[in-house]
């Protein structure tokens, strides 16, 4: 038998999902992450998942991995010492950057500007110049290049980035510098902007190329180490890494272009959420992934995640295609504190992480966290991750009591409820960023909650957003790993044109996209896929002439045959511009960048199908339990999710426990069990939900 294995490494937990490709049967495992070396936790989880399933590791044919190595290198500022080669006159491109300062009034006075990833003393200029059309105006001087590269070598750079002005139009000079660097700086990895990001705007292209070089060493070492350890353990399956846009690439491609991995982990969760929502009959959804360290949210329309052209990690924003995910420092490990200056309760963004973890984990943590608050309120049972992690209720109460004392509350439960209310509001703020602030009403969407902590807060977030039903997928705690294991190989190719519509014709546009598709297919064909397996999508970045930003618009290439392509594209852009900004301009339309994205086949994975049962969930009831809700102790029932059947209706207050997560159903709400395993939570005063919800459900 053949098994594919999804692996997602988070700040607190590492999630493993083993899928039998023949039957669709799944086995899951959750273990603590090992920040000092992520591969340790990965291998431990893989071995334990295979052991629990009775499967020899040699039968794993594919390992599909969402990783935070690149992200952590940026956040922790532990990347390589990067040297930058640029065109004469542009040495301070990173220091000048863009004139945007975050924050409110007078933010420019107090805002500490982040240091560039490549220092000015590690930046050199070379004599060369290329025009915007790709014509060489000043030839590259090889002797000058060698002199500048030797300077960087003496300064001890560990990676080299090359970003010349207008190299998006002609990358020959960058290619020649890379050849000379191989001679002058042997063993130093090189990132070229004409390969990493062949698009206009020198700052965005340069910072993205430098970021690629900054993390390349760590990602390359991690991928190489993981492949070696997998082989030592007897796992010879092919290793693929999840990109920020939700597609997979081989380990080698990931190591060469790590800037595309900055949102690797969150992208897997969105992919898994789409799969779960489709099974439950919903096409429009908000995703809400709450782990131990942070919460990631995204918006999905018609089962298609919104894709952005920028990726932001900490203070760094690069130009890389990614799922439009917003992150807030609100997780199960987020620490509650009361600053002396304000005496107001705050939660996060600091996290207890995996080590020492929340106080209730019994690993030496003493700070009160969101997890501890959930324990105090009775929302969490005393065991997590199928019994691997036990909870210390007394330690949790002791930690939360410090908050009660700091803000003058009599009861520990009241302080715990305050912690939960604040973290829920923080997450609600993130959900508004992807919905109301982009012109979408959250009441038109379902809310898919997952991650180890997501289902605990899902019902409350449904009340705040009005997004019903709240969907809790099967195995919500390992859904990111499920997304890793159920996505497909993907690659893309782009080219900047900058042409007004009056300067273009349908045949010219079609020809450009067809050439890009050929380039984008290369890596997938090299991975063993056939031409017939590949699907191609096209996007154009458009703007009004004179605008300083573009809007990506999907393209149907079949319309570019009878001179109907550009008029249709113009209309699509106007509609999206009006939706985003509520106005149109009379300026001529301008075509900026063409992009072709090629995807391999999506693996067929059998969905869960539960046996039918009546509405009464009594067979799954484990015991009675007391929880604290809205200032009062109320009687609830703990249910075993694995014993629930399709059609069961769990009326709140209730706690639904499983191996990798816990779901809270609040009073006045009920969770209906869908035939494919999802829990659909809605207020009791709304129409009942069929256990076999269809696509018509999206109209509820």
Secondary structure, DSSP 8 states (H G I E B T S, - for coil): --EEEEEEE-SSEEEEEEEETTT--EEEEEEE--TT-HHHHHHHHHHHHHHHHT--GGGEEEEEEE--HHHHHHHTT----EEEEEETT-TTHHHH--S---SSTTHHHH------SS-GGGEEEES-EE-TTS-EEE---HHHHHHHHHHHHHTT-SEEEE--TTTTT--HHHHHHHHHHHHHSTT-EEEEHHHH--SS-HHHHHHHHHHHHHHHHHHHHHHHHHHHHHHHTT---EEEEE-TTS-EEEHHHHHH-GGGGTTHHHHHHHHHHHHHHHHHT--SEEEEEE-SS-EEEEEEETTEE-EES-EEETTEEE---EE--EEES-STTEEEEE-TTT--EEEEEEE-TTTT--GGGTSS--S-BHHHHHHHTT-S-SEEGGGTEE--HHHHHHHHHHHHHHHT-S-HHHHHHHHHHHHHHHHHHHHHHHTGGGT--GGGSEEEEESTTHHHHHHHHHHHH---SEEE-TTGGGHHHHHHHT--BEEEEEEEEEEEGGG--HHHHHHHHHHHHHHHHHHHHHTT--GGG-EEEEEEEEEETT-S--EEEEE-GGGTTTT-HHHHHHHHHHHHHHHHHS----S-EEEEEEEEEEE------------B--S--GGGEEEEEEEEETTEEEEEEEEEGGG--BT-EEESSEEEE-SS-EEEE-TTEEEEE-TTS-EEEEETTS----TT--GGGGG-
